[in-house]
Amino acid sequence: MKLPFVLAKRFVAGESFEAAAPKVKALNEKGIKVTLDLLGENVEDRGMADEMVANYIGLLENISTVDRMESSISIKLTMLGLDIDIDYCRTNLFKLLDVAREQDQFVRIDMEGSDYTQHTIDLYKDAFREYGKHVGIVIQAYLHRTKNDLTELAGLGADVRLCKGAYNEPEDIALQDMSKIREAFKDYMKILLDKTPCPRIATHDDELIDWTRKYTTDQDIGPSRFEFQMLYGLRQETMEQLTREGYQTRIYVPFGTMWLPYFKRRLTERKENIWFVLSTLFKK
Ligand code: FDA
């Protein structure tokens, strides 16, 4: 049974680029940049993966033709065939990055569940060698392996979005305790701020936002050296306030018909989000 889109509209900007575009422009007008995510994951056949590459390329082209739209894109490698074959996935990623480089755009590779971490980092490093500033990666603070990964990526000067991690991982793979995840997040932010040009701080958590503000002020690190990122539909007022205070801000705006897994992750990570969904249903 297909659930109606109205359920997801609190977190998903629309089922098409045309539906999402006015929301992106409205954010841009407030000085907030965007990263567009054409939703979907785990494509299992080459026909579908080829179609996704074409769709992502179409998305880059759409962004560049809409007047003054300030948006990069975020992608998942399982959409480009990572479950099929790693070399095929690399070829698809490079096809997309050829267009991104031609159009001076930016593609961020989202991080998926821990079965994909090593391949995602390997493919990112291949892509970074070839496409440099046109590609970035996401690192999850909750993984035990992150300390090593982050040190290596920071040494390369990678463009990293740091988040806590959204997948259900077991104890031997990921920290489970929120205070430990927050401490790890802060340690990793320090490394990124020290070694990389512009770390992206992806969280809605006041403790981490306040910590970042204080740490960067104390260390005399200006607001142009990092960026706050949040998800569409969550804490927009906070983003507007941060923007007014002169911080760089970006909202991750998902759209598309394959919204169900993303929507489920938002509901399971925070019980208040269930209330948001219900309240949206009753709004005109
Ligand atoms: P969390 O849900 O841990 O909440 C901590 C505290 O923050 C709450 O107790 C509350 O005080 C405050 N808070 C949180 N949400 C709030 C709200 N809506 N209103 C008011 N207060 C709130 N994950 C992944 O595995 N791979 C990826 O590629 C990405 N990409 C990504 C991009 C961006 C831009 C963001 C913001 C997040 C991701 N994530 C992700 C998701 C991330 O890993 C994580 O699951 C969520 O951001 C939830 O963690 P938080 O730190 O935001 O708050």
Residues whose N, C-alpha, C, O or C-beta is under 5 A from the ligand:
A	BS01	FDA	D110 M111 V138 C163 K164 G165 A166 Y167 A202 T203 H204 D205 D206 Q229 M230 L231 L234 R235 Y252 E269 R270
